[in-house]
Amino acid sequence: MRLPRQLRGVKIFVSIVLVTSFVLLVRKQHSYTIDKTSASSVSSSSEDDPEFTLKTLSLEIARLLNTTTAECRKLRVMGGRPRCSDCRKCLVDGNKPVCFDPAVIPTPLDCLVLSVGIGNDFSFDKAAARYGCRVISLDHTMPNWTHTAYGPRSHFLNGGLGVNDTSIMFTLVTKDQPQGRLHFSSFFTLDTLLELIDATNRTIDILKLDIENMEWNILDRLLRSKSSALNRVKQLSVEIHLEALMKRYKDENEAFDAFGKVYGILWRLEEVGFSLVYAALNSISNVTVTLDDERIPVYQEVLYVRTNGKK
């Protein structure tokens, strides 16, 4: 698959500028409580225990990721391949949930799937193509792959979804080359990607994000953008990374910035018309953190479906 002319000669940058986070927090003294009526405000109270309120924000994040807000009656799993640690224990990885209810079911031979983040596992992408969808697969960490058609209705782009259109040269570390190698790749906004594949203004039946903690920057960008592209997504499948809950922060304000960004994005997804229909612990990365005796999965597979228009 040849890239269109507008991609030729893209300027190389040393680093990619990530979009700034939502302005979610209002700081006053040294402790905070959550205003659950708004994702963009956190009020303060000098009487509250700051450690407790930070935990409360974490628990709110967990609630938003574990409380389904709609039902999918015909939920199916597509793709997946076994990963075995030994001959006795095998787990399935790469499988993704898809809703086949009438309101959001992909129409065979007239559906579009954007699969961002492959990791050399095309099982979901090939399953979607066999179903009858046009599948565009993107990954910027697969140096042995070029822009190419790899099957019927299936194309691979050596690039990624980005917060802006740019190209970078970076050091890519792989199992074969643990010392790293220089790798060049391009990143596109969702609007630019749709233009490149001649799908401007069309419905995106499934947008799959499996991009190792970068989902927060991408979702932030999509929710803040004036583009209507996100409004045309019918199903949003995301591998969620809550590594923010495990990180050590220099102070409480930094922690609230990180936690507040995640909370605001999850809240805004519901506000713009997405409903959570599926959430499950990632079977391969079974990691949890414990807050107030509640275990919160750090890595989850979630599926949102569009149930109404933008509020």
Backbone as numpy.savetxt, mean C-alpha at the origin, in Angstrom:
# Nx Ny Nz CAx CAy CAz Cx Cy Cz
7.55 -4.51 -24.13 6.70 -3.31 -24.13 7.58 -2.07 -24.13
7.53 -1.26 -25.19 8.36 -0.08 -25.28 7.74 1.05 -24.48
8.60 1.79 -23.83 8.11 2.95 -23.08 7.77 4.08 -24.06
6.73 4.84 -23.79 6.40 5.99 -24.63 7.52 7.02 -24.62
7.46 7.91 -25.61 8.54 8.87 -25.77 8.71 9.78 -24.58
7.58 10.06 -23.87 7.70 11.01 -22.77 8.57 10.51 -21.64
8.90 9.19 -21.65 9.77 8.68 -20.59 11.25 8.73 -20.96
11.53 8.95 -22.24 12.93 8.93 -22.66 13.61 10.21 -22.21
14.79 10.05 -21.73 15.54 11.21 -21.30 15.08 11.79 -19.99
14.45 10.96 -19.17 14.02 11.46 -17.86 15.23 11.81 -17.03
15.17 12.93 -16.39 16.32 13.41 -15.60 16.57 12.49 -14.42
17.84 12.15 -14.18 18.22 11.29 -13.07 18.47 12.14 -11.83
17.87 11.76 -10.78 18.08 12.44 -9.52 18.83 11.52 -8.57
19.54 12.07 -7.63 20.26 11.27 -6.64 19.31 10.72 -5.62
18.27 11.44 -5.30 17.32 10.97 -4.28 15.93 11.34 -4.67
14.99 10.61 -4.14 13.57 10.87 -4.42 12.98 11.61 -3.23
12.23 12.63 -3.53 11.60 13.41 -2.47 10.26 12.81 -2.14
10.11 12.41 -0.91 8.86 11.80 -0.47 7.89 12.87 -0.03
6.63 12.61 -0.27 5.61 13.60 0.06 5.51 13.80 1.56
5.30 15.00 1.98 5.15 15.28 3.41 3.86 14.72 3.92
3.83 14.42 5.20 2.67 13.78 5.81 1.56 14.77 6.08
0.35 14.20 6.39 -0.78 15.05 6.77 -0.43 15.89 7.99
-0.99 17.08 8.05 -0.86 17.85 9.28 -1.96 17.38 10.21
-1.61 16.36 11.00 -2.62 15.67 11.79 -2.65 16.10 13.24
-1.59 16.73 13.72 -1.44 16.90 15.15 -1.34 18.36 15.53
-1.90 18.71 16.66 -1.74 20.04 17.24 -1.06 19.86 18.57
0.17 20.38 18.72 0.92 20.19 19.94 0.72 21.38 20.85
0.56 21.14 22.15 0.45 22.24 23.10 1.43 22.04 24.25
1.18 21.08 25.14 2.09 20.92 26.25 2.89 19.64 26.04
2.78 18.67 26.95 3.60 17.47 26.83 2.78 16.21 26.80
1.46 16.32 26.73 0.64 15.12 26.68 -0.57 15.36 25.80
-1.12 14.25 25.26 -2.12 14.36 24.22 -3.24 13.35 24.45
-4.43 13.71 23.97 -5.52 12.75 23.89 -6.06 12.77 22.47
-6.76 11.73 22.09 -7.24 11.60 20.71 -8.64 12.15 20.58
-8.82 13.01 19.60 -10.16 13.46 19.23 -10.64 12.53 18.13
-11.46 11.56 18.46 -11.84 10.52 17.50 -12.80 11.02 16.43
-13.32 12.23 16.58 -14.25 12.74 15.58 -13.53 13.29 14.37
-12.24 13.47 14.45 -11.48 14.04 13.34 -10.11 13.40 13.29
-9.70 13.05 12.06 -8.37 12.46 11.89 -7.29 13.52 11.86
-7.68 14.78 11.81 -6.67 15.82 11.64 -6.49 16.65 12.89
-6.98 16.16 14.02 -6.75 16.92 15.24 -6.47 16.00 16.39
-5.48 16.34 17.17 -5.17 15.66 18.41 -5.06 16.73 19.47
-6.00 16.74 20.41 -6.01 17.78 21.42 -5.15 17.39 22.61
-4.85 18.35 23.48 -3.94 18.07 24.58 -4.62 18.20 25.91
-4.04 17.52 26.88 -4.53 17.61 28.25 -3.36 17.32 29.18
-3.04 18.27 30.05 -1.90 18.09 30.91 -2.12 17.04 31.97
-3.37 16.57 32.14 -3.65 15.59 33.18 -3.46 14.17 32.69
-3.42 13.97 31.36 -3.34 12.62 30.83 -1.92 12.10 30.84
-1.81 10.77 30.93 -0.52 10.12 30.88 -0.08 10.05 29.42
1.01 10.67 28.99 1.40 10.67 27.59 1.68 9.28 27.05
2.22 8.40 27.89 2.48 7.04 27.43 1.17 6.33 27.11
0.17 6.54 27.98 -1.12 5.90 27.75 -1.78 6.43 26.49
-1.75 7.73 26.25 -2.42 8.28 25.09 -1.72 7.88 23.80
-0.40 7.71 23.83 0.29 7.21 22.65 -0.14 5.78 22.36
-0.30 4.99 23.41 -0.82 3.64 23.23 -2.25 3.67 22.69
-3.03 4.63 23.16 -4.40 4.74 22.69 -4.44 5.00 21.19
-3.56 5.85 20.71 -3.48 6.11 19.27 -3.10 4.84 18.52
-2.19 4.07 19.07 -1.82 2.80 18.45 -3.00 1.85 18.39
-3.78 1.81 19.47 -4.95 0.93 19.50 -6.01 1.41 18.52
-6.10 2.71 18.30 -7.04 3.22 17.30 -6.62 2.78 15.90
-5.32 2.78 15.64 -4.82 2.28 14.36 -5.19 0.81 14.19
-4.98 0.04 15.25 -5.32 -1.38 15.20 -6.81 -1.58 14.97
-7.62 -0.75 15.60 -9.08 -0.87 15.42 -9.47 -0.61 13.97
-8.89 0.42 13.38 -9.23 0.75 11.99 -8.80 -0.35 11.02
-7.77 -1.11 11.40 -7.27 -2.16 10.52 -7.89 -3.52 10.80
-8.64 -3.64 11.87 -9.19 -4.95 12.23 -10.71 -4.97 12.34
-11.34 -3.84 12.16 -12.80 -3.77 12.22 -13.34 -3.57 10.82
-13.92 -4.60 10.23 -14.47 -4.47 8.89 -15.68 -3.55 8.92
-15.82 -2.74 7.90 -16.92 -1.79 7.82 -17.91 -2.12 6.73
-17.69 -3.23 6.04 -18.63 -3.73 5.03 -18.38 -5.22 4.88
-19.29 -5.88 4.19 -19.18 -7.33 4.01 -18.99 -7.66 2.54
-18.06 -8.57 2.27 -17.93 -9.14 0.94 -18.42 -10.58 1.02
-19.49 -10.86 0.35 -20.10 -12.20 0.41 -19.35 -13.21 -0.45
-18.68 -12.75 -1.48 -17.97 -13.66 -2.38 -16.49 -13.25 -2.41
-15.81 -13.59 -1.34 -14.39 -13.27 -1.22 -13.57 -14.48 -1.65
-12.64 -14.26 -2.57 -11.79 -15.33 -3.06 -10.33 -14.90 -2.97
-9.46 -15.89 -2.93 -8.03 -15.64 -2.90 -7.46 -15.96 -4.27
-6.64 -15.05 -4.79 -6.02 -15.26 -6.09 -4.51 -15.29 -5.93
-3.88 -16.21 -6.63 -2.42 -16.30 -6.60 -1.91 -17.00 -5.36
-0.62 -16.85 -5.13 0.03 -17.48 -3.99 0.90 -18.65 -4.41
1.98 -18.82 -3.68 2.86 -19.96 -3.91 3.44 -20.40 -2.58
3.72 -21.69 -2.43 4.22 -22.18 -1.13 5.65 -21.75 -0.86
5.90 -21.44 0.40 7.26 -21.17 0.86 7.51 -22.09 2.04
8.52 -22.93 1.88 8.76 -23.99 2.86 10.08 -23.77 3.58
10.01 -23.77 4.91 11.22 -23.70 5.71 11.87 -25.07 5.84
11.06 -26.12 5.77 11.55 -27.48 5.71 10.44 -28.32 5.08
10.64 -29.61 5.00 9.67 -30.46 4.31 8.37 -30.61 5.09
8.34 -30.16 6.34 7.15 -30.32 7.17 6.30 -29.06 7.28
6.92 -27.90 7.06 6.22 -26.65 7.27 6.28 -25.78 6.02
5.13 -25.60 5.41 5.02 -24.75 4.23 3.90 -23.73 4.44
4.16 -22.50 4.04 3.16 -21.44 4.10 2.98 -20.84 2.72
1.82 -20.29 2.47 1.52 -19.70 1.17 1.77 -18.20 1.25
2.49 -17.69 0.26 2.81 -16.27 0.21 2.42 -15.73 -1.17
2.08 -14.44 -1.21 1.76 -13.80 -2.49 0.31 -13.89 -2.89
-0.50 -14.60 -2.11 -1.93 -14.68 -2.42 -2.63 -13.41 -1.93
-3.61 -12.93 -2.70 -4.30 -11.70 -2.39 -5.82 -11.90 -2.45
-6.54 -11.30 -1.50 -8.00 -11.43 -1.52 -8.61 -10.51 -2.58
-9.67 -11.01 -3.20 -10.41 -10.25 -4.20 -11.90 -10.45 -3.94
-12.66 -9.37 -4.02 -14.10 -9.45 -3.80 -14.83 -9.61 -5.13
-15.73 -10.58 -5.19 -16.49 -10.84 -6.40 -17.97 -10.53 -6.23
-18.30 -9.67 -5.29 -19.68 -9.21 -5.16 -20.07 -8.39 -6.39
-21.35 -8.38 -6.76 -21.78 -7.72 -8.01 -21.32 -6.28 -8.17
-21.27 -5.51 -7.09 -20.94 -4.09 -7.22 -19.49 -3.83 -7.60
-18.60 -4.79 -7.30 -17.16 -4.54 -7.52 -16.49 -5.65 -8.30
-17.22 -6.63 -8.77 -16.59 -7.76 -9.46 -15.89 -7.29 -10.73
-14.65 -7.71 -10.95 -13.99 -7.38 -12.21 -14.68 -8.08 -13.38
-14.87 -7.36 -14.46 -15.52 -7.92 -15.64 -14.47 -8.56 -16.54
-14.53 -9.87 -16.77 -13.52 -10.52 -17.62 -13.42 -9.86 -18.99
-12.19 -9.69 -19.46 -11.86 -9.07 -20.74 -12.10 -7.57 -20.76
-12.54 -7.00 -19.63 -12.73 -5.56 -19.54 -12.36 -5.05 -18.16
-11.31 -5.63 -17.57 -10.88 -5.20 -16.23 -9.39 -4.88 -16.25
-9.02 -3.99 -15.35 -7.63 -3.54 -15.26 -7.12 -3.76 -13.85
-5.96 -4.39 -13.74 -5.31 -4.64 -12.46 -3.93 -3.99 -12.49
-3.65 -3.14 -11.49 -2.32 -2.58 -11.31 -1.70 -3.25 -10.11
-0.64 -3.99 -10.33 0.01 -4.77 -9.28 1.39 -4.16 -9.01
1.50 -3.45 -7.88 2.71 -2.71 -7.56 3.46 -3.43 -6.45
4.66 -3.91 -6.77 5.45 -4.69 -5.83 5.29 -6.17 -6.11
6.29 -6.75 -6.78 6.19 -8.15 -7.23 7.10 -9.06 -6.43
8.35 -8.65 -6.25 9.30 -9.49 -5.53 9.51 -10.84 -6.18
9.49 -10.87 -7.52 9.68 -12.11 -8.31 8.56 -13.12 -8.10
7.45 -12.69 -7.56 6.29 -13.58 -7.41 5.14 -13.03 -8.24
4.92 -13.64 -9.41 3.88 -13.19 -10.32 2.59 -14.00 -10.17
2.47 -14.77 -9.11 1.33 -15.69 -9.01 -0.01 -14.95 -9.01
-0.11 -13.85 -8.27 -1.36 -13.08 -8.27 -1.61 -12.46 -9.65
-0.57 -11.90 -10.23 -0.69 -11.24 -11.52 -1.14 -12.21 -12.61
-0.55 -13.41 -12.60 -0.92 -14.41 -13.61 -2.34 -14.91 -13.38
-2.76 -15.04 -12.12 -4.13 -15.46 -11.83 -5.12 -14.41 -12.33
-4.80 -13.13 -12.14 -5.67 -12.07 -12.62 -5.73 -12.05 -14.14
-4.61 -12.34 -14.79 -4.58 -12.38 -16.25 -5.39 -13.56 -16.78
-5.27 -14.71 -16.11 -6.06 -15.88 -16.53 -7.56 -15.61 -16.36
-7.92 -14.85 -15.38 -9.32 -14.49 -15.16 -9.84 -13.63 -16.31
-8.95 -12.88 -16.95 -9.34 -12.08 -18.09 -9.05 -10.61 -17.96
-8.26 -10.22 -16.96 -7.93 -8.81 -16.76 -6.64 -8.45 -17.48
-6.55 -7.20 -17.86 -5.27 -6.64 -18.28 -4.49 -6.33 -17.01
-3.26 -6.82 -16.93 -2.46 -6.69 -15.71 -1.18 -5.92 -16.03
-0.96 -4.86 -15.25 0.29 -4.10 -15.33 1.03 -4.34 -14.02
2.20 -4.96 -14.11 3.01 -5.30 -12.93 4.19 -4.34 -12.85
4.43 -3.80 -11.67 5.54 -2.87 -11.48 6.41 -3.30 -10.31
7.72 -3.20 -10.50 8.66 -3.42 -9.40 9.99 -2.78 -9.79
10.54 -1.98 -8.88 11.80 -1.30 -9.18 13.00 -2.03 -8.59
12.77 -3.22 -8.03 13.87 -3.96 -7.38 14.19 -5.27 -8.10
13.82 -5.37 -9.37 14.07 -6.59 -10.13 14.97 -6.25 -11.33
16.28 -6.17 -11.12 17.19 -5.68 -12.16 17.28 -6.57 -13.39
16.92 -7.83 -13.26 17.02 -8.74 -14.40 15.79 -8.68 -15.31
14.83 -7.86 -14.93 13.62 -7.70 -15.74 13.63 -6.33 -16.39
13.18 -6.28 -17.64 13.03 -5.01 -18.34 11.56 -4.81 -18.66
11.25 -3.69 -19.28 9.87 -3.43 -19.69 9.49 -4.45 -20.75
8.54 -5.32 -20.43 8.26 -6.42 -21.34 6.88 -7.00 -21.12
6.35 -7.62 -22.15 5.13 -8.43 -22.01 5.57 -9.82 -21.59
5.01 -10.32 -20.48 5.43 -11.64 -20.01 4.32 -12.68 -20.11
3.23 -12.31 -20.72 2.13 -13.26 -20.91 0.94 -12.55 -21.55
-0.09 -13.30 -21.90 -1.29 -12.68 -22.47 -1.87 -11.63 -21.52
-2.10 -10.43 -22.02 -2.68 -9.32 -21.25 -1.81 -8.89 -20.08
-0.53 -9.27 -20.08 0.34 -9.00 -18.92 1.60 -8.26 -19.35
1.88 -7.14 -18.68 3.08 -6.36 -18.97 3.80 -6.02 -17.67
5.11 -6.02 -17.75 5.94 -5.66 -16.60 6.65 -4.36 -16.89
6.65 -3.46 -15.90 7.41 -2.22 -15.96 8.45 -2.22 -14.85
9.71 -2.02 -15.24 10.78 -1.94 -14.25 10.75 -0.54 -13.65
9.85 -0.34 -12.71 9.67 0.96 -12.08 8.72 0.81 -10.91
8.32 1.93 -10.36 7.46 1.87 -9.20 6.46 3.00 -9.19
5.50 2.89 -8.30 4.55 3.97 -8.07 5.20 4.96 -7.12
5.14 6.23 -7.46 5.84 7.23 -6.66 4.96 8.40 -6.29
5.48 9.25 -5.44 4.75 10.44 -5.03 4.92 11.56 -6.06
5.90 11.41 -6.94 6.06 12.30 -8.08 6.77 11.53 -9.19
6.87 12.12 -10.36 7.53 11.48 -11.49 9.03 11.77 -11.42
9.81 10.74 -11.28 11.25 10.93 -11.17 11.96 9.63 -11.52
13.27 9.72 -11.67 14.11 8.54 -11.88 15.30 8.66 -10.95
15.75 7.54 -10.43 16.86 7.58 -9.48 17.84 6.45 -9.77
19.06 6.68 -9.33 20.08 5.64 -9.31 20.32 5.31 -7.85
20.20 4.04 -7.49 20.36 3.67 -6.10 21.09 2.34 -5.99
21.54 2.04 -4.79 22.22 0.77 -4.53 21.20 -0.29 -4.16
21.11 -1.31 -4.97 20.16 -2.39 -4.76 20.89 -3.60 -4.18
20.46 -4.03 -3.01 21.05 -5.19 -2.35 20.16 -6.40 -2.57
20.72 -7.48 -3.07 19.97 -8.71 -3.31 20.71 -9.88 -2.68
20.05 -11.04 -2.65 20.69 -12.23 -2.11 21.91 -12.61 -2.95
21.81 -12.43 -4.27 22.92 -12.77 -5.16 24.06 -11.77 -5.05
23.72 -10.52 -4.72 24.73 -9.48 -4.61 24.54 -8.71 -3.30
24.91 -9.34 -2.19 24.72 -8.69 -0.88 25.53 -7.41 -0.71
26.58 -7.25 -1.51 27.37 -6.03 -1.43 26.67 -4.88 -2.13
25.66 -5.19 -2.92 24.89 -4.15 -3.61 25.39 -3.86 -5.00
24.51 -3.32 -5.84 24.86 -2.91 -7.19 24.05 -1.68 -7.53
24.60 -0.84 -8.40 23.88 0.35 -8.82 22.74 -0.04 -9.75
21.60 0.54 -9.51 20.41 0.21 -10.30 19.64 1.48 -10.59
19.19 1.61 -11.82 18.42 2.78 -12.25 16.96 2.39 -12.42
16.08 3.21 -11.92 14.66 2.92 -12.09 13.85 4.21 -12.07
12.65 4.14 -12.64 11.75 5.29 -12.70 10.56 5.07 -11.80
10.01 6.17 -11.32 8.81 6.15 -10.49 7.78 7.07 -11.11
6.52 6.63 -11.06 5.45 7.38 -11.70 4.31 7.61 -10.71
3.68 8.77 -10.83 2.43 8.94 -10.11 1.37 8.06 -10.76
0.27 7.85 -10.07 -0.78 7.01 -10.63 -1.32 7.61 -11.92
-1.47 8.93 -11.97 -1.97 9.56 -13.19 -1.02 9.35 -14.36
0.27 9.50 -14.12 1.25 9.30 -15.19 1.25 7.86 -15.65
1.18 6.93 -14.71 1.15 5.52 -15.07 -0.04 5.20 -15.95
-1.20 5.70 -15.59 -2.40 5.45 -16.39 -2.26 6.04 -17.79
-1.61 7.20 -17.88 -1.39 7.80 -19.20 -0.44 6.95 -20.03
0.60 6.41 -19.41 1.58 5.60 -20.13 0.99 4.32 -20.69
0.02 3.76 -19.98 -0.56 2.49 -20.44 -1.88 2.71 -21.17
-2.13 3.96 -21.57 -3.35 4.30 -22.32 -4.61 3.91 -21.56
-4.63 4.23 -20.28 -5.80 3.90 -19.45 -6.31 5.13 -18.69
-6.05 6.31 -19.24 -6.51 7.53 -18.60 -8.03 7.52 -18.49
-8.51 7.87 -17.31 -9.95 8.00 -17.03 -10.72 6.69 -17.00
-10.04 5.56 -17.05 -10.77 4.30 -16.98 -10.76 3.76 -15.55
-11.67 2.83 -15.28 -11.77 2.20 -13.97 -10.57 1.32 -13.69
-10.07 1.39 -12.46 -9.01 0.47 -12.00 -9.71 -0.56 -11.12
-9.86 -1.75 -11.62 -10.62 -2.76 -10.88 -9.91 -3.17 -9.60
-8.59 -3.35 -9.65 -7.82 -3.70 -8.46 -6.51 -2.93 -8.49
-6.23 -2.23 -7.41 -4.91 -1.63 -7.19 -4.28 -2.38 -6.03
-3.21 -3.12 -6.33 -2.52 -3.90 -5.30 -1.20 -3.23 -4.95
-1.01 -3.00 -3.66 0.24 -2.40 -3.17 0.92 -3.36 -2.21
2.10 -3.80 -2.59 2.94 -4.66 -1.73 4.35 -4.09 -1.82
4.57 -2.96 -1.13 5.76 -2.15 -1.40 6.54 -1.82 -0.14
6.49 -2.72 0.85 7.42 -2.71 1.97 7.49 -1.37 2.70
6.37 -0.97 3.25 6.25 0.22 4.11 6.12 1.53 3.32
6.30 1.49 2.00 6.13 2.69 1.20 4.66 2.97 0.91
3.77 2.04 1.30 2.35 2.25 1.03 1.82 3.53 1.69
2.43 3.91 2.83 1.93 5.10 3.53 2.20 6.37 2.74
3.37 6.48 2.13 3.66 7.65 1.30 2.79 7.69 0.05
2.57 6.52 -0.56 1.76 6.48 -1.77 0.30 6.80 -1.46
-0.24 6.19 -0.41 -1.63 6.47 -0.05 -1.81 7.92 0.37
-0.83 8.46 1.09 -0.86 9.86 1.47 -0.96 10.74 0.23
-0.12 10.46 -0.75 -0.10 11.24 -2.00 -1.43 11.12 -2.73
-1.98 9.92 -2.82 -3.23 9.72 -3.54 -4.39 10.43 -2.86
-4.40 10.39 -1.53 -5.49 11.02 -0.80 -5.40 12.54 -0.84
-4.21 13.09 -0.95 -4.02 14.53 -0.98 -4.12 15.10 -2.39
-4.02 14.25 -3.40 -3.99 14.70 -4.78 -5.37 15.20 -5.22
-5.36 16.16 -6.13 -6.60 16.65 -6.73 -7.07 15.74 -7.87
-6.24 14.74 -8.19 -6.59 13.79 -9.25 -7.79 12.96 -8.84
-8.53 12.49 -9.84 -9.67 11.62 -9.59 -9.31 10.15 -9.71
-8.02 9.84 -9.88 -7.61 8.46 -10.13 -8.02 7.53 -9.00
-7.82 7.93 -7.75 -8.18 7.07 -6.63 -9.68 6.82 -6.58
-10.46 7.79 -7.03 -11.92 7.62 -7.04 -12.37 6.55 -8.02
-11.50 6.18 -8.95 -11.86 5.16 -9.94 -11.35 3.77 -9.55
-10.74 3.65 -8.38 -10.28 2.35 -7.89 -11.45 1.65 -7.21
-11.77 0.43 -7.66 -12.88 -0.32 -7.07 -12.44 -1.19 -5.91
-11.23 -1.76 -6.00 -10.70 -2.58 -4.91 -9.25 -2.19 -4.65
-8.93 -2.03 -3.37 -7.58 -1.64 -2.95 -7.03 -2.72 -2.03
-6.05 -3.46 -2.53 -5.44 -4.55 -1.77 -4.05 -4.10 -1.33
-3.81 -4.12 -0.01 -2.56 -3.57 0.51 -1.95 -4.54 1.52
-0.64 -4.75 1.39 0.10 -5.39 2.46 0.56 -4.28 3.40
-0.03 -4.26 4.60 0.20 -3.18 5.55 1.44 -3.48 6.40
2.25 -2.44 6.60 3.42 -2.52 7.47 3.27 -1.49 8.58
3.19 -1.96 9.81 3.07 -1.05 10.95 4.39 -1.00 11.73
5.47 -0.89 11.00 6.77 -0.81 11.65 6.93 0.46 12.47
6.05 1.44 12.22 6.08 2.66 13.02 5.83 2.36 14.50
5.09 1.27 14.78 4.80 0.92 16.16 6.00 0.31 16.87
7.01 -0.11 16.11 8.17 -0.78 16.69 9.39 0.12 16.77
9.35 1.25 16.08 10.52 2.10 15.98 10.77 2.86 17.28
12.03 3.13 17.55 12.41 3.97 18.68 12.49 5.42 18.19
11.80 6.32 18.88 11.75 7.71 18.46 12.55 8.58 19.42
13.04 9.69 18.90 13.86 10.58 19.73 13.03 11.28 20.79
11.74 11.51 20.52 10.87 12.11 21.52 9.43 11.78 21.18
8.53 12.17 22.07 7.12 11.84 21.91 6.49 12.52 20.71
6.92 13.74 20.41 6.36 14.44 19.26 6.63 13.70 17.96
7.84 13.17 17.82 8.18 12.41 16.62 7.32 11.16 16.52
7.08 10.50 17.64 6.22 9.31 17.65 4.80 9.67 17.25
4.28 10.78 17.78 2.93 11.18 17.42 2.83 11.55 15.95
3.86 12.15 15.38 3.85 12.44 13.95 3.70 11.15 13.14
4.49 10.14 13.49 4.47 8.88 12.74 3.15 8.14 12.93
2.70 8.02 14.17 1.45 7.32 14.44 0.27 8.09 13.86
0.32 9.42 14.00 -0.78 10.23 13.51 -0.93 10.17 12.00
0.18 10.08 11.28 0.11 9.97 9.83 -0.62 8.69 9.42
-0.24 7.58 10.04 -0.89 6.30 9.73 -2.38 6.36 10.06
-2.70 6.85 11.24 -4.10 6.95 11.67 -4.91 7.81 10.70
-4.36 8.95 10.29 -5.07 9.85 9.39 -5.32 9.23 8.03
-4.35 8.50 7.51 -4.53 7.85 6.21 -5.64 6.81 6.27
-5.64 5.98 7.31 -6.69 4.97 7.45 -8.07 5.61 7.59
-8.13 6.68 8.35 -9.40 7.40 8.54 -9.88 8.00 7.24
-8.95 8.59 6.46 -9.31 9.23 5.21 -9.76 8.22 4.16
-9.21 7.01 4.16 -9.66 6.00 3.21 -11.16 5.75 3.36
-11.62 5.68 4.59 -13.05 5.50 4.81 -13.81 6.75 4.39
-13.24 7.90 4.65 -13.92 9.15 4.32 -14.16 9.30 2.82
-13.24 8.83 2.00 -13.39 8.99 0.56 -14.15 7.83 -0.08
-14.68 6.91 0.72 -15.58 5.92 0.17 -15.11 4.49 0.14
-13.99 4.17 0.81 -13.52 2.78 0.87 -13.97 2.13 2.17
-14.36 0.87 2.07 -14.76 0.10 3.25 -13.85 -1.12 3.38
-13.44 -1.39 4.60 -12.59 -2.55 4.87 -13.45 -3.80 4.91
-13.13 -4.77 4.05 -13.90 -6.02 4.01 -13.08 -7.23 4.42
-11.76 -7.05 4.53 -10.90 -8.19 4.85 -9.64 -7.69 5.52
-9.23 -8.38 6.58 -7.96 -8.09 7.25 -7.46 -9.38 7.87
-6.20 -9.70 7.63 -5.63 -10.94 8.16 -4.14 -10.76 8.39
-3.64 -11.47 9.37 -2.22 -11.47 9.67 -1.45 -12.07 8.49
-0.36 -11.41 8.12 0.50 -11.94 7.08 1.09 -13.27 7.54
0.88 -14.32 6.77 1.26 -15.66 7.21 2.77 -15.87 7.26
3.51 -15.09 6.47 4.96 -15.26 6.42 5.64 -14.44 7.51
5.21 -13.21 7.67 5.81 -12.31 8.67 4.86 -12.19 9.86
4.88 -13.21 10.69 3.97 -13.28 11.83 4.58 -12.54 13.03
4.51 -11.20 12.96 5.11 -10.35 13.98 4.02 -9.50 14.62
4.02 -9.40 15.93 3.04 -8.57 16.62 3.74 -7.71 17.67
3.08 -6.63 18.05 3.50 -5.84 19.21 2.36 -5.88 20.21
2.68 -5.81 21.48 1.67 -5.90 22.53 1.51 -4.54 23.20
0.29 -4.02 23.19 -0.04 -2.76 23.83 -1.28 -2.96 24.68
-1.17 -2.65 25.97 -2.29 -2.83 26.90 -2.87 -4.23 26.80
-1.99 -5.22 26.77 -2.36 -6.63 26.71 -3.05 -7.01 25.39
-3.03 -6.14 24.41 -3.61 -6.46 23.11 -2.49 -6.62 22.09
-2.50 -7.74 21.37 -1.49 -8.01 20.37 -1.92 -7.39 19.04
-1.06 -6.55 18.47 -1.36 -5.87 17.23 -0.43 -6.39 16.14
-0.98 -6.94 15.05 -0.12 -7.43 13.96 0.65 -6.28 13.31
1.91 -6.49 13.07 2.74 -5.48 12.41 2.57 -5.58 10.89
2.37 -6.79 10.39 2.21 -7.01 8.95 0.86 -7.66 8.70
0.03 -7.01 7.86 -1.31 -7.50 7.59 -1.63 -7.41 6.11
-2.52 -8.28 5.68 -3.11 -8.19 4.34 -4.52 -7.64 4.50
-4.80 -6.53 3.83 -6.12 -5.92 3.95 -6.70 -5.67 2.56
-8.03 -5.66 2.51 -8.73 -5.37 1.26 -9.82 -4.36 1.53
-9.77 -3.25 0.79 -10.83 -2.25 0.81 -11.60 -2.32 -0.50
-12.89 -2.11 -0.44 -13.69 -2.00 -1.66 -14.42 -0.67 -1.63
-14.66 -0.13 -2.81 -15.39 1.14 -2.87 -16.87 0.87 -2.70
-17.45 1.51 -1.70 -18.87 1.32 -1.41 -19.69 2.57 -1.65
-19.03 3.71 -1.79 -19.74 4.95 -2.09 -18.75 5.97 -2.60
-19.25 7.10 -3.07 -18.41 8.14 -3.61 -17.74 8.94 -2.53
-16.93 9.89 -2.95 -16.19 10.73 -2.02 -17.14 11.57 -1.19
-16.88 11.59 0.12 -17.74 12.36 1.02 -17.34 13.82 1.02
